[in-house]
């Protein structure tokens, strides 16, 4: 992405599962760890959940450029 799309934007919506995350745990299990994992400049993020939800919905936007 850095080679072909530098200067563009990477927008991602990602869902984390509260206490039941099964896959990808060797990479990240929460929004902060995901942000640290992505090699681009963070521009903004948000997360939403409720007390009754078993998930945390997140959105991030990065500029495709080295950190």
Secondary structure by P-SEA (a helix, b strand, c coil): cccccccbbbbbbbbbbcccccccccccccaaaaaaacccccccbbbbbccccccccbbbbbccccc
